[in-house]
Amino acid sequence: MRAAELLKWFESGEYQKIIDKHTGDIESLELTCLKCGLKLSGTETFCGNCGAKISGR
């Protein structure tokens, strides 16, 4: 059932919209804190707004 839903999503074109939106220079992607949504510069270890640890750093 999951595979069928995944195929429907892929064939609908929604998957390609996401891929097209995020192709290109990885540096241009907007980084935000997952907890509070603050825009980040990409060098933070912790969010300056809420103090949450930034994943992957």
C-alpha distance matrix in Angstrom:
0.0 3.8 5.5 5.2 6.4 8.7 10.0 10.7 12.5 14.3 15.4 16.6 19.3 18.7 18.1 21.3 23.2 22.6 23.7 26.7 27.7 27.9 29.4 33.1 35.3 33.5 36.7 36.1 33.0 33.8 33.5 33.2 33.4 30.0 31.9 34.4 33.5 36.9 37.2 38.1 40.3 38.3 41.0 40.6 39.6 39.5 39.1 42.5 41.4 39.5 40.1 36.5 36.1 34.6 31.7 32.4 36.1
3.8 0.0 3.8 5.4 5.2 6.1 8.6 9.9 10.6 12.2 14.2 15.3 17.4 16.4 15.3 18.7 20.5 19.5 20.5 23.7 24.6 24.5 26.1 29.7 31.8 29.8 33.0 32.6 29.3 30.2 29.8 29.6 29.8 26.5 28.6 31.1 30.2 33.5 33.7 34.5 36.6 34.5 37.2 36.8 35.9 35.9 35.5 39.0 38.0 36.1 36.7 33.0 32.5 30.8 28.0 28.6 32.3
5.5 3.8 0.0 3.8 5.5 5.0 6.1 8.6 9.8 10.4 12.1 14.1 16.0 15.7 14.2 17.2 19.6 18.8 19.3 22.4 23.8 23.7 24.8 28.4 30.7 29.1 32.5 32.1 29.2 30.5 30.4 30.7 31.2 28.1 30.6 33.0 31.7 34.9 34.7 35.3 37.1 34.9 37.6 37.6 36.8 37.2 36.9 40.4 39.7 38.1 38.5 34.8 34.0 32.0 29.0 29.2 33.0
5.2 5.4 3.8 0.0 3.8 5.4 5.1 6.2 8.7 9.9 10.5 12.3 14.8 15.0 14.3 17.2 19.4 19.3 20.1 22.8 24.3 24.8 26.0 29.7 32.2 30.9 34.2 33.5 30.6 31.8 32.0 32.2 32.9 29.9 32.3 34.4 33.0 36.2 36.0 37.0 38.9 36.9 39.9 39.8 39.3 39.5 38.9 42.3 41.3 39.8 40.5 37.0 36.4 34.4 31.6 32.0 35.7
6.4 5.2 5.5 3.8 0.0 3.8 5.4 5.0 6.2 8.6 9.8 10.5 13.1 12.4 12.2 15.5 17.1 16.8 18.2 20.9 21.9 22.6 24.2 27.9 30.4 28.9 32.1 31.1 28.1 28.9 29.2 29.1 29.8 26.7 29.0 31.0 29.6 32.9 32.8 34.0 36.1 34.4 37.4 37.2 36.8 36.8 35.9 39.2 38.1 36.6 37.5 34.1 33.8 31.8 29.3 30.0 33.6
8.7 6.1 5.0 5.4 3.8 0.0 3.8 5.4 5.1 6.2 8.6 9.9 11.5 10.7 9.5 12.7 14.8 14.2 15.1 18.0 19.3 19.5 20.9 24.6 27.0 25.6 28.9 28.1 25.2 26.4 26.7 27.0 27.9 25.0 27.7 29.7 28.1 31.1 30.8 31.7 33.5 31.6 34.6 34.7 34.4 34.6 33.9 37.3 36.4 35.2 35.8 32.4 31.8 29.5 26.8 27.2 30.9
10.0 8.6 6.1 5.1 5.4 3.8 0.0 3.8 5.4 5.0 6.0 8.4 10.3 10.9 9.9 12.3 14.9 15.1 15.5 18.0 19.9 20.5 21.4 25.0 27.8 26.8 30.3 29.4 26.8 28.3 29.0 29.6 30.9 28.2 31.0 32.8 30.9 33.9 33.2 34.1 35.7 33.9 37.0 37.3 37.2 37.6 36.9 40.2 39.5 38.4 39.1 35.7 35.0 32.5 29.9 30.0 33.6
10.7 9.9 8.6 6.2 5.0 5.4 3.8 0.0 3.8 5.5 5.2 6.0 9.0 9.6 9.9 12.4 14.2 15.0 16.2 18.2 19.8 21.0 22.3 26.0 28.9 28.0 31.2 29.9 27.3 28.5 29.3 29.7 31.0 28.3 30.9 32.4 30.5 33.6 33.1 34.4 36.2 34.7 38.0 38.2 38.2 38.3 37.3 40.4 39.3 38.3 39.4 36.1 35.8 33.4 31.1 31.5 35.1
12.5 10.6 9.8 8.7 6.2 5.1 5.4 3.8 0.0 3.8 5.5 5.2 7.0 6.3 6.7 9.7 11.1 11.5 13.0 15.2 16.4 17.6 19.1 22.9 25.6 24.7 27.8 26.4 23.6 24.7 25.6 25.9 27.4 24.8 27.5 28.9 26.8 29.8 29.3 30.6 32.4 31.0 34.4 34.6 34.8 34.8 33.7 36.7 35.7 34.8 36.0 32.7 32.5 30.0 27.8 28.3 31.8
14.3 12.2 10.4 9.9 8.6 6.2 5.0 5.5 3.8 0.0 3.8 5.5 5.8 6.4 5.2 7.4 9.9 10.5 11.0 13.2 15.1 16.1 17.0 20.7 23.6 23.0 26.3 25.1 22.7 24.3 25.4 26.3 28.0 25.8 28.8 30.3 27.9 30.6 29.6 30.6 32.0 30.5 33.8 34.4 34.7 35.2 34.2 37.3 36.6 36.0 36.8 33.6 33.0 30.2 27.9 27.9 31.4
15.4 14.2 12.1 10.5 9.8 8.6 6.0 5.2 5.5 3.8 0.0 3.8 5.4 7.8 8.0 8.9 11.3 13.0 13.4 14.8 17.1 18.6 19.2 22.8 26.0 25.8 29.1 27.6 25.4 27.1 28.5 29.4 31.3 29.1 32.1 33.3 30.9 33.6 32.5 33.7 35.1 33.7 37.1 37.8 38.2 38.7 37.6 40.6 39.8 39.2 40.3 37.1 36.6 33.8 31.6 31.6 35.0
16.6 15.3 14.1 12.3 10.5 9.9 8.4 6.0 5.2 5.5 3.8 0.0 3.8 5.6 7.6 8.7 9.8 11.9 13.3 14.3 15.9 18.0 19.1 22.7 25.9 25.7 28.7 26.8 24.5 25.8 27.4 28.0 29.9 27.8 30.6 31.5 29.0 31.7 30.8 32.4 33.9 32.9 36.5 37.0 37.7 37.8 36.3 39.1 38.1 37.6 39.0 36.0 35.9 33.1 31.2 31.7 35.0
19.3 17.4 16.0 14.8 13.1 11.5 10.3 9.0 7.0 5.8 5.4 3.8 0.0 3.8 5.5 5.3 6.4 9.0 10.1 10.6 12.5 14.7 15.6 19.1 22.4 22.4 25.4 23.5 21.5 23.0 24.9 25.9 28.2 26.4 29.4 30.2 27.4 29.8 28.5 29.9 31.2 30.2 33.8 34.6 35.5 35.9 34.5 37.2 36.3 36.2 37.5 34.6 34.3 31.3 29.5 29.7 32.9
18.7 16.4 15.7 15.0 12.4 10.7 10.9 9.6 6.3 6.4 7.8 5.6 3.8 0.0 3.8 5.4 5.1 6.6 8.9 10.0 10.8 12.9 14.6 18.2 21.1 20.6 23.4 21.5 19.1 20.2 21.8 22.5 24.6 22.7 25.7 26.4 23.7 26.3 25.2 26.8 28.3 27.4 31.0 31.6 32.4 32.5 31.0 33.7 32.8 32.5 33.9 31.0 30.9 28.0 26.4 26.9 30.0
18.1 15.3 14.2 14.3 12.2 9.5 9.9 9.9 6.7 5.2 8.0 7.6 5.5 3.8 0.0 3.8 5.4 5.3 6.4 8.7 10.1 11.1 12.5 16.2 19.1 18.4 21.5 20.1 17.6 19.2 20.6 21.7 23.7 21.9 25.1 26.2 23.6 26.0 24.7 25.8 27.1 25.7 29.2 29.9 30.6 31.0 29.9 32.8 32.3 31.9 32.8 29.8 29.3 26.3 24.3 24.4 27.6
21.3 18.7 17.2 17.2 15.5 12.7 12.3 12.4 9.7 7.4 8.9 8.7 5.3 5.4 3.8 0.0 3.8 5.4 5.0 6.0 8.4 9.9 10.4 14.0 17.3 17.3 20.5 18.8 17.0 19.1 21.0 22.6 25.1 23.8 27.1 28.0 25.0 27.0 25.2 26.2 27.1 25.9 29.4 30.5 31.6 32.3 31.1 33.9 33.5 33.6 34.5 31.6 30.9 27.7 25.9 25.6 28.7
23.2 20.5 19.6 19.4 17.1 14.8 14.9 14.2 11.1 9.9 11.3 9.8 6.4 5.1 5.4 3.8 0.0 3.8 5.5 5.2 6.1 8.8 10.2 13.6 16.7 16.7 19.4 17.2 15.3 16.9 19.1 20.4 23.2 22.0 25.3 25.6 22.5 24.5 22.7 24.1 25.1 24.4 28.1 29.1 30.4 30.8 29.3 31.7 31.2 31.5 32.7 30.1 29.7 26.5 25.2 25.3 28.1
22.6 19.5 18.8 19.3 16.8 14.2 15.1 15.0 11.5 10.5 13.0 11.9 9.0 6.6 5.3 5.4 3.8 0.0 3.8 5.5 5.1 6.4 8.8 12.3 14.8 14.1 16.9 15.1 12.6 14.2 15.9 17.3 19.9 18.6 22.0 22.7 19.6 21.6 20.0 21.1 22.2 21.2 24.8 25.7 26.8 27.3 25.9 28.6 28.2 28.3 29.3 26.6 26.1 22.9 21.4 21.6 24.4
23.7 20.5 19.3 20.1 18.2 15.1 15.5 16.2 13.0 11.0 13.4 13.3 10.1 8.9 6.4 5.0 5.5 3.8 0.0 3.8 5.4 5.3 6.1 9.9 12.7 12.4 15.7 14.3 12.5 14.9 16.7 18.8 21.4 20.5 24.1 25.0 21.9 23.5 21.4 21.9 22.5 21.2 24.6 26.0 27.1 28.1 27.1 29.8 29.9 30.1 30.7 27.9 27.0 23.5 21.8 21.3 24.1
26.7 23.7 22.4 22.8 20.9 18.0 18.0 18.2 15.2 13.2 14.8 14.3 10.6 10.0 8.7 6.0 5.2 5.5 3.8 0.0 3.8 5.5 5.5 8.7 12.0 12.7 15.5 13.5 12.4 14.9 17.5 19.7 22.8 22.3 25.9 26.2 22.8 24.1 21.7 22.4 22.7 21.9 25.4 27.0 28.6 29.6 28.4 30.7 30.7 31.4 32.2 29.8 29.0 25.4 24.2 23.7 26.2
27.7 24.6 23.8 24.3 21.9 19.3 19.9 19.8 16.4 15.1 17.1 15.9 12.5 10.8 10.1 8.4 6.1 5.1 5.4 3.8 0.0 3.8 5.9 8.6 11.1 11.3 13.6 11.1 9.6 11.6 14.3 16.3 19.6 19.3 22.8 22.8 19.3 20.5 18.1 19.1 19.6 19.1 22.8 24.2 25.9 26.7 25.1 27.4 27.2 28.0 29.0 26.8 26.3 22.8 21.9 21.8 24.1
27.9 24.5 23.7 24.8 22.6 19.5 20.5 21.0 17.6 16.1 18.6 18.0 14.7 12.9 11.1 9.9 8.8 6.4 5.3 5.5 3.8 0.0 3.8 6.5 8.5 8.0 10.7 9.1 7.3 10.0 12.3 14.8 17.9 17.8 21.5 21.9 18.6 19.5 17.0 17.3 17.5 16.4 20.0 21.6 23.2 24.2 23.2 25.6 25.9 26.6 27.1 24.8 23.8 20.2 19.1 18.6 20.8
29.4 26.1 24.8 26.0 24.2 20.9 21.4 22.3 19.1 17.0 19.2 19.1 15.6 14.6 12.5 10.4 10.2 8.8 6.1 5.5 5.9 3.8 0.0 3.7 6.9 7.7 10.8 9.7 9.2 12.6 15.0 17.9 21.1 21.2 24.9 25.4 22.0 22.7 19.8 19.7 19.3 18.0 21.4 23.4 25.1 26.6 25.9 28.2 28.9 29.7 30.0 27.6 26.3 22.6 21.4 20.2 22.4
33.1 29.7 28.4 29.7 27.9 24.6 25.0 26.0 22.9 20.7 22.8 22.7 19.1 18.2 16.2 14.0 13.6 12.3 9.9 8.7 8.6 6.5 3.7 0.0 3.8 6.2 8.7 7.9 8.9 12.5 15.0 18.4 21.7 22.4 26.1 26.3 22.9 22.9 19.7 19.2 18.1 16.9 20.0 22.6 24.6 26.4 25.8 27.8 28.9 30.1 30.1 28.1 26.7 22.9 22.0 20.5 22.1
35.3 31.8 30.7 32.2 30.4 27.0 27.8 28.9 25.6 23.6 26.0 25.9 22.4 21.1 19.1 17.3 16.7 14.8 12.7 12.0 11.1 8.5 6.9 3.8 0.0 3.8 5.3 5.6 7.5 11.1 13.3 17.0 20.2 21.4 25.0 25.1 21.8 21.3 17.9 16.8 15.2 14.0 16.8 19.7 21.8 23.9 23.5 25.4 26.8 28.1 27.9 26.2 24.6 20.8 20.2 18.6 19.6
33.5 29.8 29.1 30.9 28.9 25.6 26.8 28.0 24.7 23.0 25.8 25.7 22.4 20.6 18.4 17.3 16.7 14.1 12.4 12.7 11.3 8.0 7.7 6.2 3.8 0.0 3.8 5.4 5.6 9.1 10.4 14.1 17.0 18.1 21.7 22.2 19.2 18.8 15.7 14.3 13.0 11.2 14.1 16.7 18.5 20.6 20.4 22.6 24.0 25.1 24.7 22.7 21.0 17.2 16.4 14.8 16.0
36.7 33.0 32.5 34.2 32.1 28.9 30.3 31.2 27.8 26.3 29.1 28.7 25.4 23.4 21.5 20.5 19.4 16.9 15.7 15.5 13.6 10.7 10.8 8.7 5.3 3.8 0.0 3.8 5.6 8.1 9.4 13.2 16.2 18.0 21.3 21.3 18.3 17.2 13.8 12.1 10.1 8.8 11.6 14.5 16.9 19.0 18.6 20.3 22.0 23.6 23.2 21.7 20.1 16.4 16.5 15.1 15.4
36.1 32.6 32.1 33.5 31.1 28.1 29.4 29.9 26.4 25.1 27.6 26.8 23.5 21.5 20.1 18.8 17.2 15.1 14.3 13.5 11.1 9.1 9.7 7.9 5.6 5.4 3.8 0.0 3.8 6.3 9.0 12.5 16.0 17.8 21.1 20.6 17.2 16.3 12.7 12.0 10.6 10.4 13.7 16.1 18.8 20.3 19.3 20.7 21.9 23.6 23.8 22.5 21.5 17.8 18.1 17.3 17.9
33.0 29.3 29.2 30.6 28.1 25.2 26.8 27.3 23.6 22.7 25.4 24.5 21.5 19.1 17.6 17.0 15.3 12.6 12.5 12.4 9.6 7.3 9.2 8.9 7.5 5.6 5.6 3.8 0.0 3.8 6.3 9.7 13.1 14.5 17.9 17.7 14.4 14.1 10.9 10.6 10.3 9.7 13.3 15.1 17.3 18.4 17.3 19.2 20.0 21.3 21.6 19.9 19.0 15.3 15.4 15.1 16.2
33.8 30.2 30.5 31.8 28.9 26.4 28.3 28.5 24.7 24.3 27.1 25.8 23.0 20.2 19.2 19.1 16.9 14.2 14.9 14.9 11.6 10.0 12.6 12.5 11.1 9.1 8.1 6.3 3.8 0.0 3.8 6.6 10.3 12.1 15.1 14.4 10.9 10.5 7.3 7.6 8.4 8.7 12.4 13.4 15.8 16.3 14.5 16.2 16.7 18.1 18.9 17.4 17.1 13.7 14.5 15.1 15.8
33.5 29.8 30.4 32.0 29.2 26.7 29.0 29.3 25.6 25.4 28.5 27.4 24.9 21.8 20.6 21.0 19.1 15.9 16.7 17.5 14.3 12.3 15.0 15.0 13.3 10.4 9.4 9.0 6.3 3.8 0.0 3.8 7.0 9.1 12.1 12.0 9.0 8.5 5.9 5.3 7.0 6.5 10.0 10.3 12.4 12.7 11.1 13.3 14.0 15.0 15.4 13.8 13.4 10.0 11.0 11.9 12.5
33.2 29.6 30.7 32.2 29.1 27.0 29.6 29.7 25.9 26.3 29.4 28.0 25.9 22.5 21.7 22.6 20.4 17.3 18.8 19.7 16.3 14.8 17.9 18.4 17.0 14.1 13.2 12.5 9.7 6.6 3.8 0.0 3.8 6.2 8.7 8.2 5.3 5.3 4.4 5.3 8.6 8.7 11.6 10.6 12.2 11.3 9.0 11.3 11.1 11.9 12.9 11.3 11.8 9.0 10.7 12.7 13.3
33.4 29.8 31.2 32.9 29.8 27.9 30.9 31.0 27.4 28.0 31.3 29.9 28.2 24.6 23.7 25.1 23.2 19.9 21.4 22.8 19.6 17.9 21.1 21.7 20.2 17.0 16.2 16.0 13.1 10.3 7.0 3.8 0.0 3.8 5.4 5.7 4.7 5.3 6.6 6.9 10.4 10.2 12.1 10.0 10.5 8.9 6.5 9.4 8.9 8.7 9.6 7.7 8.7 6.8 9.0 11.9 12.3
30.0 26.5 28.1 29.9 26.7 25.0 28.2 28.3 24.8 25.8 29.1 27.8 26.4 22.7 21.9 23.8 22.0 18.6 20.5 22.3 19.3 17.8 21.2 22.4 21.4 18.1 18.0 17.8 14.5 12.1 9.1 6.2 3.8 0.0 3.8 6.0 5.7 8.2 9.8 10.4 13.9 13.1 15.1 13.0 12.8 11.2 9.4 12.6 11.6 10.3 11.2 8.4 9.5 8.0 8.8 12.1 13.4
31.9 28.6 30.6 32.3 29.0 27.7 31.0 30.9 27.5 28.8 32.1 30.6 29.4 25.7 25.1 27.1 25.3 22.0 24.1 25.9 22.8 21.5 24.9 26.1 25.0 21.7 21.3 21.1 17.9 15.1 12.1 8.7 5.4 3.8 0.0 3.8 6.1 8.4 11.2 12.1 15.7 15.4 16.9 14.1 13.6 11.0 8.8 11.5 9.7 7.6 9.2 6.8 9.2 9.3 10.8 14.4 15.2
34.4 31.1 33.0 34.4 31.0 29.7 32.8 32.4 28.9 30.3 33.3 31.5 30.2 26.4 26.2 28.0 25.6 22.7 25.0 26.2 22.8 21.9 25.4 26.3 25.1 22.2 21.3 20.6 17.7 14.4 12.0 8.2 5.7 6.0 3.8 0.0 3.8 5.7 9.2 11.0 14.8 15.4 17.0 14.3 14.6 11.8 8.6 10.2 7.6 6.6 9.4 8.5 11.4 11.2 13.5 16.9 17.2
33.5 30.2 31.7 33.0 29.6 28.1 30.9 30.5 26.8 27.9 30.9 29.0 27.4 23.7 23.6 25.0 22.5 19.6 21.9 22.8 19.3 18.6 22.0 22.9 21.8 19.2 18.3 17.2 14.4 10.9 9.0 5.3 4.7 5.7 6.1 3.8 0.0 3.8 6.4 8.9 12.6 13.5 15.7 13.8 14.9 12.7 9.5 11.2 9.2 9.5 11.9 10.7 12.8 11.4 13.5 16.4 16.9
36.9 33.5 34.9 36.2 32.9 31.1 33.9 33.6 29.8 30.6 33.6 31.7 29.8 26.3 26.0 27.0 24.5 21.6 23.5 24.1 20.5 19.5 22.7 22.9 21.3 18.8 17.2 16.3 14.1 10.5 8.5 5.3 5.3 8.2 8.4 5.7 3.8 0.0 3.8 6.2 9.9 11.5 13.4 11.5 13.3 11.2 7.6 8.4 7.0 8.7 10.8 10.7 12.6 11.2 14.0 16.5 16.3
37.2 33.7 34.7 36.0 32.8 30.8 33.2 33.1 29.3 29.6 32.5 30.8 28.5 25.2 24.7 25.2 22.7 20.0 21.4 21.7 18.1 17.0 19.8 19.7 17.9 15.7 13.8 12.7 10.9 7.3 5.9 4.4 6.6 9.8 11.2 9.2 6.4 3.8 0.0 3.8 6.9 9.0 11.5 10.7 13.3 12.2 9.2 10.0 9.8 11.9 13.3 13.0 14.0 11.7 14.2 16.0 15.7
38.1 34.5 35.3 37.0 34.0 31.7 34.1 34.4 30.6 30.6 33.7 32.4 29.9 26.8 25.8 26.2 24.1 21.1 21.9 22.4 19.1 17.3 19.7 19.2 16.8 14.3 12.1 12.0 10.6 7.6 5.3 5.3 6.9 10.4 12.1 11.0 8.9 6.2 3.8 0.0 3.8 5.5 7.7 7.2 10.1 9.8 7.7 8.8 10.1 12.1 12.3 12.0 12.1 9.5 12.2 13.4 12.6
40.3 36.6 37.1 38.9 36.1 33.5 35.7 36.2 32.4 32.0 35.1 33.9 31.2 28.3 27.1 27.1 25.1 22.2 22.5 22.7 19.6 17.5 19.3 18.1 15.2 13.0 10.1 10.6 10.3 8.4 7.0 8.6 10.4 13.9 15.7 14.8 12.6 9.9 6.9 3.8 0.0 3.8 5.7 7.0 10.6 11.4 10.2 10.8 12.9 15.2 14.9 14.8 14.1 11.4 13.8 14.1 12.7
38.3 34.5 34.9 36.9 34.4 31.6 33.9 34.7 31.0 30.5 33.7 32.9 30.2 27.4 25.7 25.9 24.4 21.2 21.2 21.9 19.1 16.4 18.0 16.9 14.0 11.2 8.8 10.4 9.7 8.7 6.5 8.7 10.2 13.1 15.4 15.4 13.5 11.5 9.0 5.5 3.8 0.0 3.8 5.8 8.6 10.4 10.4 12.0 14.3 15.8 14.8 14.0 12.5 9.3 11.0 10.6 9.4
41.0 37.2 37.6 39.9 37.4 34.6 37.0 38.0 34.4 33.8 37.1 36.5 33.8 31.0 29.2 29.4 28.1 24.8 24.6 25.4 22.8 20.0 21.4 20.0 16.8 14.1 11.6 13.7 13.3 12.4 10.0 11.6 12.1 15.1 16.9 17.0 15.7 13.4 11.5 7.7 5.7 3.8 0.0 3.8 6.7 9.2 10.2 11.3 14.4 15.9 14.2 13.9 12.0 9.6 11.6 11.0 8.5
40.6 36.8 37.6 39.8 37.2 34.7 37.3 38.2 34.6 34.4 37.8 37.0 34.6 31.6 29.9 30.5 29.1 25.7 26.0 27.0 24.2 21.6 23.4 22.6 19.7 16.7 14.5 16.1 15.1 13.4 10.3 10.6 10.0 13.0 14.1 14.3 13.8 11.5 10.7 7.2 7.0 5.8 3.8 0.0 3.8 5.5 6.7 8.1 11.3 12.3 10.4 10.4 8.7 7.1 10.0 10.5 7.8
39.6 35.9 36.8 39.3 36.8 34.4 37.2 38.2 34.8 34.7 38.2 37.7 35.5 32.4 30.6 31.6 30.4 26.8 27.1 28.6 25.9 23.2 25.1 24.6 21.8 18.5 16.9 18.8 17.3 15.8 12.4 12.2 10.5 12.8 13.6 14.6 14.9 13.3 13.3 10.1 10.6 8.6 6.7 3.8 0.0 3.8 6.9 9.1 12.1 12.0 9.2 8.6 6.0 5.4 8.0 8.7 5.7
39.5 35.9 37.2 39.5 36.8 34.6 37.6 38.3 34.8 35.2 38.7 37.8 35.9 32.5 31.0 32.3 30.8 27.3 28.1 29.6 26.7 24.2 26.6 26.4 23.9 20.6 19.0 20.3 18.4 16.3 12.7 11.3 8.9 11.2 11.0 11.8 12.7 11.2 12.2 9.8 11.4 10.4 9.2 5.5 3.8 0.0 3.8 6.3 8.8 8.3 5.5 5.4 4.4 5.3 8.9 10.9 8.7
39.1 35.5 36.9 38.9 35.9 33.9 36.9 37.3 33.7 34.2 37.6 36.3 34.5 31.0 29.9 31.1 29.3 25.9 27.1 28.4 25.1 23.2 25.9 25.8 23.5 20.4 18.6 19.3 17.3 14.5 11.1 9.0 6.5 9.4 8.8 8.6 9.5 7.6 9.2 7.7 10.2 10.4 10.2 6.7 6.9 3.8 0.0 3.8 5.4 5.7 4.7 5.3 6.4 6.6 10.3 12.9 11.4
42.5 39.0 40.4 42.3 39.2 37.3 40.2 40.4 36.7 37.3 40.6 39.1 37.2 33.7 32.8 33.9 31.7 28.6 29.8 30.7 27.4 25.6 28.2 27.8 25.4 22.6 20.3 20.7 19.2 16.2 13.3 11.3 9.4 12.6 11.5 10.2 11.2 8.4 10.0 8.8 10.8 12.0 11.3 8.1 9.1 6.3 3.8 0.0 3.8 6.1 5.7 8.2 9.8 10.2 14.0 16.3 14.3
41.4 38.0 39.7 41.3 38.1 36.4 39.5 39.3 35.7 36.6 39.8 38.1 36.3 32.8 32.3 33.5 31.2 28.2 29.9 30.7 27.2 25.9 28.9 28.9 26.8 24.0 22.0 21.9 20.0 16.7 14.0 11.1 8.9 11.6 9.7 7.6 9.2 7.0 9.8 10.1 12.9 14.3 14.4 11.3 12.1 8.8 5.4 3.8 0.0 3.8 6.0 8.2 11.0 11.7 15.3 18.1 16.8
39.5 36.1 38.1 39.8 36.6 35.2 38.4 38.3 34.8 36.0 39.2 37.6 36.2 32.5 31.9 33.6 31.5 28.3 30.1 31.4 28.0 26.6 29.7 30.1 28.1 25.1 23.6 23.6 21.3 18.1 15.0 11.9 8.7 10.3 7.6 6.6 9.5 8.7 11.9 12.1 15.2 15.8 15.9 12.3 12.0 8.3 5.7 6.1 3.8 0.0 3.8 5.6 9.1 10.7 13.9 17.2 16.2
40.1 36.7 38.5 40.5 37.5 35.8 39.1 39.4 36.0 36.8 40.3 39.0 37.5 33.9 32.8 34.5 32.7 29.3 30.7 32.2 29.0 27.1 30.0 30.1 27.9 24.7 23.2 23.8 21.6 18.9 15.4 12.9 9.6 11.2 9.2 9.4 11.9 10.8 13.3 12.3 14.9 14.8 14.2 10.4 9.2 5.5 4.7 5.7 6.0 3.8 0.0 3.8 6.5 8.9 12.2 15.1 13.6
36.5 33.0 34.8 37.0 34.1 32.4 35.7 36.1 32.7 33.6 37.1 36.0 34.6 31.0 29.8 31.6 30.1 26.6 27.9 29.8 26.8 24.8 27.6 28.1 26.2 22.7 21.7 22.5 19.9 17.4 13.8 11.3 7.7 8.4 6.8 8.5 10.7 10.7 13.0 12.0 14.8 14.0 13.9 10.4 8.6 5.4 5.3 8.2 8.2 5.6 3.8 0.0 3.8 6.2 9.0 12.3 11.6
36.1 32.5 34.0 36.4 33.8 31.8 35.0 35.8 32.5 33.0 36.6 35.9 34.3 30.9 29.3 30.9 29.7 26.1 27.0 29.0 26.3 23.8 26.3 26.7 24.6 21.0 20.1 21.5 19.0 17.1 13.4 11.8 8.7 9.5 9.2 11.4 12.8 12.6 14.0 12.1 14.1 12.5 12.0 8.7 6.0 4.4 6.4 9.8 11.0 9.1 6.5 3.8 0.0 3.8 6.2 9.0 8.0
34.6 30.8 32.0 34.4 31.8 29.5 32.5 33.4 30.0 30.2 33.8 33.1 31.3 28.0 26.3 27.7 26.5 22.9 23.5 25.4 22.8 20.2 22.6 22.9 20.8 17.2 16.4 17.8 15.3 13.7 10.0 9.0 6.8 8.0 9.3 11.2 11.4 11.2 11.7 9.5 11.4 9.3 9.6 7.1 5.4 5.3 6.6 10.2 11.7 10.7 8.9 6.2 3.8 0.0 3.8 6.5 6.1
31.7 28.0 29.0 31.6 29.3 26.8 29.9 31.1 27.8 27.9 31.6 31.2 29.5 26.4 24.3 25.9 25.2 21.4 21.8 24.2 21.9 19.1 21.4 22.0 20.2 16.4 16.5 18.1 15.4 14.5 11.0 10.7 9.0 8.8 10.8 13.5 13.5 14.0 14.2 12.2 13.8 11.0 11.6 10.0 8.0 8.9 10.3 14.0 15.3 13.9 12.2 9.0 6.2 3.8 0.0 3.7 5.5
32.4 28.6 29.2 32.0 30.0 27.2 30.0 31.5 28.3 27.9 31.6 31.7 29.7 26.9 24.4 25.6 25.3 21.6 21.3 23.7 21.8 18.6 20.2 20.5 18.6 14.8 15.1 17.3 15.1 15.1 11.9 12.7 11.9 12.1 14.4 16.9 16.4 16.5 16.0 13.4 14.1 10.6 11.0 10.5 8.7 10.9 12.9 16.3 18.1 17.2 15.1 12.3 9.0 6.5 3.7 0.0 3.8
36.1 32.3 33.0 35.7 33.6 30.9 33.6 35.1 31.8 31.4 35.0 35.0 32.9 30.0 27.6 28.7 28.1 24.4 24.1 26.2 24.1 20.8 22.4 22.1 19.6 16.0 15.4 17.9 16.2 15.8 12.5 13.3 12.3 13.4 15.2 17.2 16.9 16.3 15.7 12.6 12.7 9.4 8.5 7.8 5.7 8.7 11.4 14.3 16.8 16.2 13.6 11.6 8.0 6.1 5.5 3.8 0.0
